[in-house]
Amino acid sequence: MSKLFEPVKINGMTLKNRVVMAPMCMYSADKQGRVNDWHKVHYATRAVGGVGLIIVEATAVEAHGRISDHDLGIWDDEHVAGLSEVVKLVKPHGTQIGIQLAHAGRKSEAEGTPVAPSPIAFSDRYRVPKELSRDEIHGVVRSFAKAAERAKQAGFDCIEIHAAHGYLINQFLSPLANQRTDEYGGGHENRFRLLKEVVLAVKEVWDGPLFVRVSAEEYADGGNHIEAYVFFSALLKELGVDLIHVSSGAVVPYPITDYPGYQVPLAEKIRYGADIPTAAVGKITTPEQAEEILQNRRADLISLARVLLRDPYWALHAQIALENNKESVPVQYQRGF
Ligand SMILES: Cc1cc2nc3c(=O)[nH]c(=O)nc-3n(C[C@H](O)[C@H](O)[C@H](O)COP(=O)(O)O)c2cc1C
């Protein structure tokens, strides 16, 4: 048996394999942020395709925290029904399903005023955000907790807090975006405070698997590097977070040089440095590449994004390639494989 198709248990959630569908915004919701047929077909197809865990795209905890006016939303109770339909379509295939809870902060291009730790625009193309007051920061924390409650009502197996890619929580973590002088800015522990409060508030209402997605390298002078994220990840472990989903970049608009497996060393450093399970992501496209990462214990889960847009049946092909095993192919499709 391959390592990729060895089941794994994370805080009570058993994954049938280690293939994760990374969160990917589809920008296909209506302006109210509701699920529609696109989302249902898109996620159910990857479940038929044998993925072990689907993480639903960045879903906004506040309306003005959307990246675009067409992001999925979870800021209102009316979102629960649609999200639960996605869950219902995915679960019969033995795939577990999580949701990424997100707030875009200064990178919001949606209606409303973007907010951030400090009034610094992401780039010339973006609006200057409004600096959040302390009370407003507490409001953001409550929005994440309410969203987690709704995720639970919708039947999700797992929650991922989006603290990566330069969105609101990442803006607080980064000295490049956070120039506050109160207890939410300054040293590492102050910049970590919002994430800590969000994790604690979510854990009040959610006792299932909890992931945090981070950008473990900011590729910019004066920004956070991997050492900071080993430190943050150790704190997250103490707070009861189960896994770090290790991405990088997008805090400032600098280009990133990417190549196959370019973020795997970051996942590896966090896994050992903070002694916490990690998911590796970024230009992992072949079953052999995924297997090497797991065999060498560089990460615990393999997260795939674009390759699953090209090939929703990637996991079925991978199990055939690694094990010559067609047992995951749905009986209706057996003649095609
Ligand atoms: C269409 C698209 C939408 C994305 N949306 C999100 C998102 O909602 N949340 C997130 O954390 N990352 C998002 N990402 C980043 C991916 O999850 C992933 O980290 C990145 O594409 C690198 O992995 P890959 O090389 O397997 O594509 C998105 C990527 C793509 C291509």
The ligand as an SDF file (V2000), in Angstrom:
LIG
                    3D

 31 33  0  0  0  0  0  0  0  0999 V2000
   -8.6350   29.3530   -8.8200 C   0  0  0  0  0  0  0  0  0  0  0  0
   -7.8790   29.4060   -7.5060 C   0  0  0  0  0  0  0  0  0  0  0  0
   -8.5330   29.8770   -6.3810 C   0  0  0  0  0  0  0  0  0  0  0  0
   -7.8610   29.8840   -5.1390 C   0  0  0  0  0  0  0  0  0  0  0  0
   -8.5490   30.2380   -4.0130 N   0  0  0  0  0  0  0  0  0  0  0  0
   -7.9960   30.0560   -2.7940 C   0  0  0  0  0  0  0  0  0  0  0  0
   -8.7730   30.1790   -1.6180 C   0  0  0  0  0  0  0  0  0  0  0  0
   -9.9830   30.3790   -1.6410 O   0  0  0  0  0  0  0  0  0  0  0  0
   -8.1320   30.0260   -0.4270 N   0  0  0  0  0  0  0  0  0  0  0  0
   -6.7990   29.7340   -0.3470 C   0  0  0  0  0  0  0  0  0  0  0  0
   -6.2630   29.6110    0.7560 O   0  0  0  0  0  0  0  0  0  0  0  0
   -6.0610   29.5600   -1.4640 N   0  0  0  0  0  0  0  0  0  0  0  0
   -6.6240   29.6730   -2.6650 C   0  0  0  0  0  0  0  0  0  0  0  0
   -5.8990   29.4030   -3.8030 N   0  0  0  0  0  0  0  0  0  0  0  0
   -4.5300   28.8680   -3.6810 C   0  0  0  0  0  0  0  0  0  0  0  0
   -4.5470   27.3480   -3.7360 C   0  0  0  0  0  0  0  0  0  0  0  0
   -5.2770   26.7850   -2.6480 O   0  0  0  0  0  0  0  0  0  0  0  0
   -3.1190   26.7450   -3.7510 C   0  0  0  0  0  0  0  0  0  0  0  0
   -2.4670   27.0720   -2.5490 O   0  0  0  0  0  0  0  0  0  0  0  0
   -2.2810   27.2320   -4.9270 C   0  0  0  0  0  0  0  0  0  0  0  0
   -3.0220   27.1920   -6.1360 O   0  0  0  0  0  0  0  0  0  0  0  0
   -1.0090   26.3840   -5.0980 C   0  0  0  0  0  0  0  0  0  0  0  0
   -1.3380   25.0160   -5.2580 O   0  0  0  0  0  0  0  0  0  0  0  0
   -1.3300   24.3050   -6.7210 P   0  0  0  0  0  0  0  0  0  0  0  0
    0.0520   24.4920   -7.2740 O   0  0  0  0  0  0  0  0  0  0  0  0
   -1.6670   22.8550   -6.4190 O   0  0  0  0  0  0  0  0  0  0  0  0
   -2.3550   24.9730   -7.5680 O   0  0  0  0  0  0  0  0  0  0  0  0
   -6.5230   29.4360   -5.0530 C   0  0  0  0  0  0  0  0  0  0  0  0
   -5.8680   29.0070   -6.2180 C   0  0  0  0  0  0  0  0  0  0  0  0
   -6.5370   28.9750   -7.4300 C   0  0  0  0  0  0  0  0  0  0  0  0
   -5.8140   28.4480   -8.6460 C   0  0  0  0  0  0  0  0  0  0  0  0
  1  2  1  0
  2  3  1  0
  2 30  2  0
  3  4  2  0
  4  5  1  0
  4 28  1  0
  5  6  2  0
  6  7  1  0
  6 13  1  0
  7  8  2  0
  7  9  1  0
  9 10  1  0
 10 11  2  0
 10 12  1  0
 12 13  2  0
 13 14  1  0
 14 15  1  0
 14 28  1  0
 15 16  1  0
 16 17  1  0
 16 18  1  0
 18 19  1  0
 18 20  1  0
 20 21  1  0
 20 22  1  0
 22 23  1  0
 23 24  1  0
 24 25  2  0
 24 26  1  0
 24 27  1  0
 28 29  2  0
 29 30  1  0
 30 31  1  0
M  END
$$$$
